[in-house]
Amino acid sequence: MNNQWDLRFSGSEYVYGIDPNAFFAEQLESLPIGHIVFPCEGEGRNAVYAASKGWNTIAFDGSFQGKAKAELLANEKKVDIHYLIGNAETIEFPLDSFDCIALIYAHFPDTIRSMIHQKMVTWLKPGGTLILEAFNPLQIPYTSGGPKDISMLYTKQMMMSDFKELSTIVLSEEQTVLNEGPLHQGIAQVLRFVGRKTI
């Protein structure tokens, strides 16, 4: 296996399930259909959902196993996604490429997080929307998923700094109950952010 994610995704089971993240699906409903990108998309549940709603969908991840399972899921759901192998730190897209960026549990080390987030803002078209759900630092004692390195968990202050060019639509730290495959189960402490690039 090439990395820990290839190992994690190597079984037949979808470890985060095949249904979309609930917050992401809710937010997507209010947006006009367009072009969307999913960084660190793993096994493809959110990308496949967006494609089923008519979005032109690009996803990327460093895991070949994740890509294979995402494409299998897309085939089963009879939708098309364009899935690239790539690293969030180095992958590039043209400026103003996407109407939406969906960052669902895409946790980056604090040494590169801000740089990656700010680069992604440049990919958004004017009027485009960024949707993010991640674990916040209160998640540390919980067993429902996420990094155990507190520096990789996200706070409101981080989002306000990383996405300062965006108009904030949603910014909250919440307790929720996850039911997303075997690795996201139970009570969780999450951060939710929706921002819009001003025209």
Buried (B, 14 or more C-beta within 10 A) or exposed (E): EEEEBBEBBBEEEBBBBBBBBBBBBEBBEEBEEBBBBBBBBBBBBBBBBBBBBEBBBBBBBBBBBBBBBBBBBBEEBEBEBBBEEBEBEEBEBEEBBBBBBBBBBBBBEBEEBBEBBBBBBBBBBEEBBBBBBBBBBBBBEBEBBBBEEEEBBBBBEBBBEBBEEBEBBEBEBEEBEBEBBEBBBEEBBBBBBBBBBEE
